[in-house]
Amino acid sequence: MADMEQEKDDLLHRLSVLDAERRSIVVRLQELDRLQKEQAQPHTETVRGSEHFSPAEKISVFRRLFRGRHDVYPRHFESRKTGKSGYQPVCTNEWRRRICNSSGLNVSSAE
């Protein structure tokens, strides 16, 4: 009989530990949901009032929002054969081996 009481006490203790762990997991999940929603919302507060920014500040905001490679930029082209025009990626390091082509960037010149 004493063994059953001891087992019952052990199980109740284990349940209380599991309940506490469950509560902490639920709190963490709610926190992660909140953080995920904050990240999903556009960061308009960084550009609000941009009409008062200097050109340098606007460039800084643009670069902060659209991070990427600074050595790659678009170049306008027109095909002599077809007359079509468009943009292609160009790398400022196009003459240095394995810098631009290593990223899979097509930097061949336009027709």
C-alpha positions, 0 to 999 in steps of 0.5 A, a space after each residue: 500500500 505504501 508503494 502505491 502511495 509513493 508511486 502516486 506522489 511521484 506521478 503527481 510531482 511529475 505531472 506538476 513538472 510537466 505542467 510547468 514545462 508546458 506553460 513555459 513552452 506556450 509562453 515561448 511559442 507566443 513570444 515567437 509568434 509575436 516576433 514573427 509578426 513584427 518581422 513580417 510587417 513592413 518597416 515603414 517607420 524607417 522611411 516615414 518623413 523621407 521628404 525631409 531626408 537629404 539625398 545621402 540619407 535617402 541612399 543610406 535608407 535604400 541601401 539598408 532596406 535593399 542590402 546586396 552586392 555593391 559590385 553588381 548593378 544593372 546595365 541597359 542594352 539594346 540588341 542590334 539584331 532584334 532591336 530588343 532592349 532590357 537590363 542585364 547584371 554587370 559586375 564591376 570586377 568583370 575582368 577579374 577571374 572567378 569573382 563575378 562568374 563564381 556566383 552564377 552571374 551572367 556578365 557577358 556583354 550585350 549583342 
